[in-house]
Amino acid sequence: MAAIEYEIGFVAQFWRHAREGDQTLAWRMMSAVEPSALEDAECRKLYDHLRQRFAAGRGMESLSVQGEVLGSALVDDFVFANVNEYSGIGGLDPMGFVHEVVNTDRRIRLQELLQRAAGWLGNGKGKDGGRKLAEELAFRLLSLFAPGVTEGRPQNIADIIAAELQLIRGDEPTGVTMPWHKLERAVMGPLIAGDLVGISAYSNGGKSTLAANLATIWARRGNPVLVFPTEMREQWCRRAWAAEAWVRSYVAERMQWKRNGTAGELEVYEEVVRETADWPWEVVNRSSVSPAELLAATRVLRKRWPGQTVIVIVDHLHRLDYGSDDANDAVGPATRAIKNFAADDRDGGLIFVLLYQPRKPPKDLYKPIAAHEIRGNSMVWNELDIHMSPFRAHVKVDPDKKTTWNTKGVEETGKTLFDQHGRPRISKPDDDTKLNDEHIFINVDKRRIGGEGPMVWLDFHKPSGRIYEMTEEQNA
């Protein structure tokens, strides 16, 4: 069978299983073969398009794909017709097509490599008996047959120095800044490609709300964002939209517009939802996602923004599909795999924001979570670059209704007491304290440099879940 026939068969069987067959097998096929492995340009374009649709959870029905592909003249009619016809044939071996496509790609690349080596020898570059040429061939073959080797990253000190000097002299700012200045200072600068940021909190502590605020603000700024809301799904998106629109979150999340919503709220909310359609973000709305599927989807979808650092938010790691393995045992290895994957990205860099569940809570829930309290083994703590915990705190109030000073230097009576840093004074729940919903407290207990960080507090609009800092201009 010719190479083109194998490629048509591979694309067809991937489409078949993504549409109506074993979707786990489709994920395996997508992970095993990159579009660049296909020699035929038309097959390559169609396969890349199908991967994008499948990874994003879009419909894979024949008529839907046909209308989009042929309507936009994405691929040649003849190739599409063959793939479409072949995709209806069952009883074939999809992984056999995978092996043939991969082996064909490797044979072509190996042939090119050997031709280049012959050219070097012909030009008299083998005076050392071919030792340097053998070393070069060995390195190239390793990168060809071992997918773990990162060809796009510096491989030695000379490459590292050259890359570092280029970064220093570059005009473009590096990294992704935090939306709030206080948190930016607490984590010691912008997030950089390869960073793993952990967020932990007890139920209703604010971890999903914090992640939703981060997602919308980053996407509004133009930073590409991928979201895997495995637990809340559409409700997660509504929480993000409500915070962005400053409308009551419970009305949006529970779809109570007719019962409890106002015309003004609905109008603003609808405008925000429409506006976000043009933002650089994607939500993979699947409740059951394995770590391998998560990485495969990320690998495909991040190609929409080549050369840009993409933030991936996973809510949450204990909710992933680990098969028969216990989530507490599997969450550590999964975090390490994500860390390696982020570090090896060649398309512009990846930053992962990963949400975790803590161990069983104590009786008093006023305290933040430390990274070592994440359910599972200590591997999670070792892999995270930054860990922070949002929490709603009980704060001291003046029980005697005496005059105190607030953070703006204005006298108040019977209000919250502040410490020397201008933060509300946190205390254990008792008769003279109240739960502070006007602020969200974030404790940074690990950061990539500088060790343990401070606790910060940010303004919090409880009805919408909007997190902000002083003026909205600082969030823009």
C-alpha positions, -999 to 999 in steps of 0.1 A, spaced: 0 0 0 14 34 -9 21 60 18 -8 82 7 -32 53 11 -19 47 46 -23 83 55 -59 85 41 -67 53 60 -52 67 92 -71 100 90 -103 81 81 -101 58 111 -92 86 135 -123 104 123 -144 73 126 -134 66 162 -137 102 172 -172 103 158 -188 71 167 -163 45 179 -138 42 208 -129 77 217 -101 65 240 -86 50 209 -90 83 191 -71 100 218 -43 74 215 -41 79 177 -41 117 181 -13 115 207 8 91 186 8 110 153 14 147 148 2 163 116 38 169 105 42 131 102 18 130 72 35 135 39 5 145 18 -4 182 24 -41 177 19 -43 148 44 -22 169 69 -46 198 67 -77 177 71 -61 157 100 -51 189 118 -86 203 114 -102 171 128 -78 171 157 -87 206 166 -125 198 165 -120 166 186 -98 182 212 -122 211 217 -152 187 220 -169 200 189 -192 178 168 -175 152 145 -206 144 124 -199 138 87 -222 166 74 -210 191 99 -173 185 91 -181 183 53 -199 216 54 -170 234 71 -142 217 52 -155 219 17 -173 252 23 -140 269 32 -120 249 5 -98 237 33 -87 205 15 -90 190 -20 -124 174 -27 -108 142 -39 -89 136 -7 -119 145 15 -141 121 -5 -117 92 0 -113 99 37 -150 103 42 -157 70 24 -129 51 42 -142 64 76 -173 44 72 -155 11 70 -153 -9 102 -132 -39 112 -98 -22 104 -68 -19 126 -65 18 135 -32 14 154 -18 -5 124 -23 27 104 -6 46 132 25 24 131 27 26 93 24 64 92 49 68 120 73 44 104 69 60 70 77 94 85 107 80 102 120 63 71 118 95 51 136 115 79 162 88 83 168 87 45 173 125 45 197 122 74 218 95 57 219 116 25 232 146 45 258 124 61 270 112 27 273 148 16 294 156 46 318 127 39 319 137 2 330 172 12 359 159 32 344 163 66 354 128 77 391 135 84 387 123 120 376 89 108 340 98 110 339 101 148 322 135 148 298 125 121 289 93 141 282 114 172 260 138 152 241 109 137 237 92 171 222 124 185 199 130 156 187 94 156 180 97 193 158 127 187 142 109 158 132 77 177 129 90 213 100 115 215 111 125 250 141 145 236 132 182 232 148 192 199 135 228 202 153 236 235 189 245 242 209 212 245 243 225 258 258 254 276 267 273 244 230 271 233 218 281 267 241 312 268 231 322 232 194 319 241 198 338 273 216 367 256 189 369 230 162 371 258 181 398 276 185 419 245 149 414 234 124 443 235 93 422 243 84 416 279 86 380 290 61 361 312 24 366 321 17 391 347 -8 385 375 -40 406 373 -35 422 407 -4 441 418 -4 427 453 -4 391 441 22 400 414 45 411 442 37 381 464 47 356 437 78 377 429 71 388 393 53 374 363 46 338 356 71 323 331 68 294 306 70 261 324 56 273 357 31 251 376 8 271 399 -12 252 424 -44 265 440 -59 247 470 -89 255 493 -116 237 511 -150 235 495 -165 270 490 -131 285 499 -128 303 466 -104 283 444 -127 280 414 -137 316 418 -101 327 418 -93 305 388 -124 319 369 -113 355 376 -78 347 364 -91 331 332 -113 360 321 -88 387 330 -60 370 312 -81 362 281 -94 398 281 -58 410 280 -50 388 251 -32 360 269 -44 326 254 -62 304 280 -73 268 279 -97 257 306 -106 221 317 -136 226 341 -141 189 348 -164 193 378 -185 224 371 -185 225 333 -210 251 320 -215 264 355 -178 273 356 -182 294 326 -212 312 341 -192 319 372 -165 335 351 -190 355 331 -208 367 362 -176 379 378 -166 397 345 -201 414 343 -204 423 380 -238 405 382 -250 381 409 -233 348 405 -261 326 418 -285 340 393 -262 333 364 -250 299 376 -285 286 384 -301 303 353 -326 322 374 -329 352 351 -367 351 349 -372 345 386 -346 366 403 -327 385 376 -331 421 365 -333 435 330 -301 454 336 -282 424 349 -293 403 320 -283 429 294 -248 433 308 -243 396 313 -254 389 277 -231 416 264 -201 400 283 -209 365 270 -210 378 234 -178 397 239 -159 367 252 -165 348 219 -137 369 204 -112 363 232 -83 339 229 -96 311 250 -110 276 247 -130 255 272 -128 217 269 -162 209 284 -157 172 292 -164 158 327 -141 127 323 -106 135 312 -75 114 318 -41 130 323 -30 117 289 -61 131 272 -56 164 289 -20 167 276 -31 155 241 -59 182 239 -34 208 252 -9 198 226 -34 202 198 -53 233 209 -23 254 219 -13 254 182 -40 280 176 -16 305 192 19 297 179 47 316 195 26 327 224 27 315 260 -6 297 268 -21 293 303 -39 260 310 -63 259 339 -74 225 353 -102 224 378 -93 201 394 -65 175 395 -83 151 419 -113 150 395 -93 136 365 -100 101 353 -72 79 367 -90 46 357 -87 21 385 -60 41 404 -68 60 435 -68 98 428 -47 105 459 -20 81 446 -22 92 410 -23 130 415 15 132 422 27 114 391 1 133 370 15 166 383 51 155 374 40 145 339 23 179 334 55 197 347 77 179 322 52 185 294 51 223 302 88 225 303 92 208 269 67 229 249 83 243 218 55 265 205 60 295 229 56 280 264 29 267 287 19 278 322 -4 254 341 -27 266 369 -38 234 387 -65 232 414 -63 206 441 -84 192 470 -69 194 505 -70 166 531 -99 164 555 -105 198 571 -102 206 608 -131 219 628 -121 256 623 -121 264 586 -107 299 589 -71 291 579 -56 288 544 -43 255 530 -5 248 528 8 228 498 18 199 520 -19 195 530 -29 186 494 -44 151 493 -19 126 481 19 122 485 45 150 487 53 148 450 28 175 443 46 199 467 79 191 450 67 198 415 48 231 421 66 263 414 40 285 432 12 275 456 -15 297 469 -46 293 489 -77 316 488 -99 316 518 -127 335 535 -115 347 568 -131 357 601 -117 391 610 -117 411 643 -141 439 647 -142 465 675 -165 449 701 -166 482 722 -177 503 692 -146 525 698 -132 548 672 -105 531 651 -86 539 619 -92 522 586 -67 517 558 -75 551 543 -68 570 575 -105 578 582 -120 574 616 -147 547 618 -168 533 646 -174 496 653 -156 485 621 -130 459 612 -97 462 630 -66 464 608 -30 454 616 2 474 610 3 463 574 -31 476 566 -47 442 565 -79 432 583 -69 414 615 -77 377 612 -90 357 642 -107 325 651 -145 324 649 -160 337 681 -187 361 693 -169 393 684 -158 383 649 -175 382 615 -168 364 583 -153 389 559 -169 387 524 -157 421 513 -122 408 507 -107 375 495 -75 365 513 -48 346 494 -19 330 512 12 323 491 30 295 510 54 286 482 69 305 453 96 296 428 122 319 444 122 335 478 106 306 497 73 312 515 55 344 504 31 367 522 -6 367 527 -24 393 506 -60 405 506 -79 417 476 -113 434 472 -141 410 466 -176 417 453 -195 389 469 -227 390 447 -207 384 415 -175 368 428 -155 396 411 -119 399 426 -104 433 420 -79 457 435 -87 493 443 -94 507 408 -104 486 378 -78 503 357 -52 482 375 -70 450 363 -70 461 326 
